[in-house]
């Protein structure tokens, strides 16, 4: 007879339902932990977005992320008129993209 099922043939049969209950409780705890982690990350992201939004409204440039470096060619028709890529101007005020791909679009 294989030794791996020895607990089935002993008087300690209470251990089987206890192990099943413990496994179910563990699975439920892991599931809840994952849900709370997702909720926490979402709340953290929204808090950061809101902080940036308030900083933009108050023109608090020190609390905004640095804008991506953008070079405007000298041949551009508005290169001399609009200074839109310096800190505190339109690029930093309006650019709310989160990825380099979005910023370059």
C-alpha positions as CSV (number, residue, x, y, z in Angstrom):
1,X,0.0,0.0,0.0
2,X,1.5,3.5,-0.9
3,X,2.6,5.6,2.0
4,X,1.3,8.9,0.6
5,X,-2.3,8.2,1.7
6,X,-1.6,7.0,5.2
7,X,-3.8,9.7,6.8
8,X,-6.9,8.2,5.1
9,X,-6.4,5.0,7.1
10,X,-5.8,6.6,10.5
11,X,-8.1,7.8,13.2
12,X,-7.2,11.5,12.4
13,X,-9.8,12.0,9.7
14,X,-10.6,15.5,11.1
15,X,-7.5,16.7,9.4
16,X,-8.9,16.3,5.9
17,X,-11.9,18.7,6.3
18,X,-9.7,21.0,8.3
19,X,-7.2,21.1,5.5
20,X,-9.9,21.7,2.9
21,X,-11.4,24.6,5.0
22,X,-7.9,26.1,5.4
23,X,-7.2,25.8,1.7
24,X,-10.5,27.6,0.9
25,X,-9.8,30.3,3.4
26,X,-6.3,30.8,2.0
27,X,-7.8,31.1,-1.6
28,X,-10.3,33.6,-0.4
29,X,-7.7,35.7,1.4
30,X,-5.4,35.7,-1.7
31,X,-8.3,36.8,-3.9
32,X,-9.2,39.6,-1.5
33,X,-5.6,40.7,-1.3
34,X,-5.4,40.9,-5.1
35,X,-8.6,43.0,-5.2
36,X,-7.3,45.4,-2.5
37,X,-4.0,45.7,-4.3
38,X,-5.7,46.7,-7.6
39,X,-8.0,49.2,-5.8
40,X,-5.0,50.7,-3.9
41,X,-3.0,51.1,-7.2
42,X,-6.0,52.7,-8.9
43,X,-6.6,55.1,-6.0
44,X,-2.9,56.0,-5.9
45,X,-2.9,56.8,-9.6
46,X,-6.1,58.9,-9.3
47,X,-4.5,60.8,-6.4
48,X,-1.5,61.6,-8.5
49,X,-3.6,62.7,-11.5
50,X,-5.6,65.0,-9.1
51,X,-2.4,66.4,-7.6
52,X,-1.1,67.3,-11.1
53,X,-4.5,68.8,-12.0
54,X,-4.5,71.0,-8.9
55,X,-0.9,72.1,-9.6
56,X,-1.9,72.9,-13.2
57,X,-4.8,75.0,-12.1
58,X,-2.7,76.9,-9.6
59,X,0.2,77.2,-12.0
60,X,2.5,75.5,-9.5
61,X,5.2,74.4,-12.0
62,X,7.5,72.9,-9.4
63,X,4.9,70.2,-8.5
64,X,4.4,69.2,-12.2
65,X,6.5,66.6,-14.0
66,X,9.2,67.9,-16.3
67,X,7.9,68.1,-19.8
68,X,9.5,66.0,-22.5
69,X,12.2,67.8,-24.3
70,X,10.7,69.0,-27.6
71,X,12.7,70.8,-30.3
72,X,10.9,73.2,-32.6
73,X,12.7,73.6,-35.9
74,X,13.7,77.1,-36.7
75,X,11.8,76.8,-40.0
76,X,8.5,76.3,-38.3
77,X,6.1,79.2,-39.0
78,X,5.5,79.9,-35.3
79,X,8.9,79.1,-34.0
80,X,9.6,82.8,-33.3
81,X,6.1,83.8,-32.1
82,X,5.1,81.1,-29.7
83,X,7.3,79.8,-27.0
84,X,5.3,76.7,-26.2
85,X,8.0,74.2,-25.1
86,X,9.6,76.0,-22.2
87,X,8.8,75.3,-18.5
88,X,5.5,76.9,-17.4
89,X,4.1,77.3,-20.9
90,X,1.6,75.4,-23.0
91,X,3.4,72.1,-23.3
92,X,3.6,71.7,-19.5
93,X,0.2,73.0,-18.9
94,X,-1.7,71.0,-21.5
95,X,0.3,67.8,-21.9
96,X,-1.3,65.2,-19.7
97,X,-0.1,62.2,-21.6
98,X,1.3,59.4,-19.6
99,X,3.5,57.7,-22.3
100,X,6.2,58.9,-24.7
101,X,4.1,57.6,-27.5
102,X,1.1,59.7,-26.5
103,X,3.3,62.8,-26.0
104,X,4.8,62.4,-29.5
105,X,1.5,61.9,-31.3
